[in-house]
């Protein structure tokens, strides 16, 4: 009994394998047939378009119009490509200008820092005299008095500089 069940199981498995093989083969043939039909349709459509173009070109009135339209289309495509290229160049140029401006800003800031530090070190090495402000509360003074105090301070500074030389 066990040999009978083993043989029937093997026969059943073999039958399923054969059916799967032939089913797969049938699917492949159908796919190839569909692809052949599509290629034929595509070539038929291409031939019909080609024939229609020949008929249009054969008419002398329409042939000049078609040729001029094709040239216009090519020219417009070329102009579009040139504009696109110019826009890309301008975009790259603006990026470069922005980078240059940022680098220059950083460089100017660095120069300012170094110049202030050198000025501070130079001022520390020389004898500096501090001129005391005569009036610290300039907010309460009238504009005429503020001007007079500023003038006096400036004159004092000028005199001290002249005396130093």
C-alpha positions as CSV (number, residue, x, y, z in Angstrom):
1,X,0.0,0.0,0.0
2,X,2.8,2.4,0.7
3,X,4.4,1.9,-2.7
4,X,1.0,2.6,-4.3
5,X,0.7,5.9,-2.5
6,X,4.3,6.8,-3.3
7,X,3.7,6.1,-7.0
8,X,0.5,8.1,-7.1
9,X,2.1,11.0,-5.3
10,X,5.0,10.9,-7.8
11,X,2.6,10.7,-10.7
12,X,0.6,13.6,-9.3
13,X,3.8,15.7,-8.8
14,X,4.9,14.9,-12.3
15,X,1.5,15.9,-13.7
16,X,1.6,19.2,-11.9
17,X,5.2,19.9,-13.2
18,X,4.2,19.1,-16.8
19,X,1.1,21.3,-16.5
20,X,3.3,24.1,-15.1
21,X,5.8,23.7,-17.9
22,X,3.3,23.8,-20.7
23,X,1.4,26.7,-19.0
24,X,4.6,28.7,-18.8
25,X,5.4,27.9,-22.4
26,X,1.9,29.0,-23.5
27,X,2.3,32.3,-21.6
28,X,5.7,33.0,-23.2
29,X,4.2,32.3,-26.7
30,X,1.3,34.7,-26.0
31,X,3.6,37.4,-24.8
32,X,5.8,37.0,-27.9
33,X,2.7,37.1,-30.1
34,X,1.5,40.3,-28.5
35,X,5.0,41.9,-28.9
36,X,5.0,40.9,-32.6
37,X,1.6,42.5,-33.1
38,X,2.7,45.7,-31.3
39,X,5.8,45.9,-33.4
40,X,3.7,45.5,-36.5
41,X,1.3,48.2,-35.4
42,X,4.1,50.5,-34.7
43,X,5.7,49.9,-38.0
44,X,2.4,50.3,-39.8
45,X,1.8,53.6,-38.0
46,X,5.3,54.7,-38.8
47,X,4.8,53.9,-42.5
48,X,1.4,55.7,-42.6
49,X,3.0,58.8,-41.0
50,X,5.9,58.6,-43.5
51,X,3.4,58.3,-46.4
52,X,1.4,61.2,-45.1
53,X,4.6,63.3,-45.0
54,X,5.4,62.4,-48.6
55,X,1.9,63.4,-49.7
56,X,2.2,66.7,-47.9
57,X,5.6,67.4,-49.4
58,X,4.4,66.5,-52.9
59,X,2.0,69.5,-52.8
60,X,4.1,72.5,-53.8
61,X,2.1,75.0,-51.8
62,X,2.2,72.9,-48.6
63,X,5.8,71.7,-48.9
64,X,7.2,75.2,-48.5
65,X,5.0,75.8,-45.5
66,X,6.0,72.5,-43.9
67,X,9.7,73.2,-44.5
68,X,9.5,76.7,-43.1
69,X,7.5,75.4,-40.0
70,X,10.2,72.8,-39.4
71,X,12.9,75.4,-39.7
72,X,11.0,77.7,-37.3
73,X,10.6,74.8,-34.8
74,X,14.3,74.0,-35.0
75,X,15.2,77.7,-34.6
76,X,12.9,78.0,-31.6
77,X,14.4,74.8,-30.0
78,X,17.9,76.2,-30.5
79,X,16.9,79.6,-29.0
80,X,15.3,77.8,-26.1
81,X,18.5,75.8,-25.5
82,X,20.6,79.0,-25.7
83,X,18.4,80.8,-23.3
84,X,18.5,77.9,-20.9
85,X,22.3,77.8,-21.2
86,X,22.5,81.5,-20.6
87,X,20.2,81.3,-17.5
88,X,22.3,78.5,-16.1
89,X,25.4,80.6,-16.7
90,X,23.8,83.6,-15.0
91,X,22.8,81.4,-12.0
92,X,26.4,80.2,-11.7
93,X,27.6,83.7,-12.0
94,X,25.4,85.0,-9.2
95,X,26.5,82.1,-7.0
96,X,30.1,83.1,-7.7
97,X,29.4,86.7,-6.9
98,X,27.7,85.8,-3.7
99,X,30.7,83.7,-2.7
100,X,33.1,86.4,-3.6
101,X,31.1,89.0,-1.6
102,X,31.0,86.7,1.5
103,X,34.7,86.1,1.2
104,X,35.4,89.8,0.9
105,X,33.2,90.5,3.9
106,X,35.1,88.0,5.9
107,X,38.4,89.4,4.7
108,X,37.4,93.0,5.5
109,X,36.3,91.9,9.0
110,X,39.6,90.2,9.5
111,X,41.5,93.3,8.3
112,X,39.5,95.4,10.7
113,X,40.3,93.1,13.6
114,X,44.0,93.1,12.7
115,X,44.1,96.9,12.2
116,X,42.4,97.5,15.5
117,X,44.8,95.2,17.3
118,X,47.8,96.8,15.8
119,X,46.5,100.2,16.7
120,X,45.9,99.1,20.2
121,X,49.4,97.7,20.5
122,X,50.9,100.8,19.0
123,X,48.9,103.0,21.4
124,X,50.1,100.9,24.3
125,X,53.7,101.4,23.4
126,X,53.5,105.2,23.0
127,X,52.9,107.6,25.7
128,X,49.2,108.5,25.7
129,X,47.6,111.2,27.7
130,X,44.0,111.0,28.5
131,X,42.1,114.3,28.3
132,X,39.4,114.4,30.9
133,X,36.0,115.4,29.7
134,X,34.9,118.6,31.2
135,X,31.2,117.8,31.3
136,X,29.9,114.3,31.5
137,X,26.3,115.2,31.6
138,X,25.9,116.6,28.1
139,X,22.3,115.5,27.9
140,X,21.2,118.2,30.3
141,X,23.2,121.0,28.5
142,X,21.8,123.1,25.8
143,X,23.1,122.6,22.2
144,X,25.2,125.8,22.4
145,X,26.9,124.7,25.6
146,X,27.5,121.2,24.2
147,X,29.2,122.8,21.1
148,X,31.3,125.0,23.3
149,X,32.5,122.1,25.5
150,X,33.3,120.0,22.4
151,X,35.2,122.9,20.9
152,X,37.2,123.4,24.1
153,X,38.0,119.7,24.3
154,X,39.2,119.6,20.7
155,X,41.3,122.7,21.3
156,X,42.9,121.2,24.4
157,X,43.7,118.1,22.4
158,X,45.2,120.1,19.6
159,X,47.3,122.1,22.0
160,X,48.6,119.0,23.7
161,X,49.5,117.5,20.4
162,X,51.3,120.6,19.3
163,X,53.2,120.8,22.7
164,X,54.3,117.2,22.2
165,X,55.9,117.9,18.8
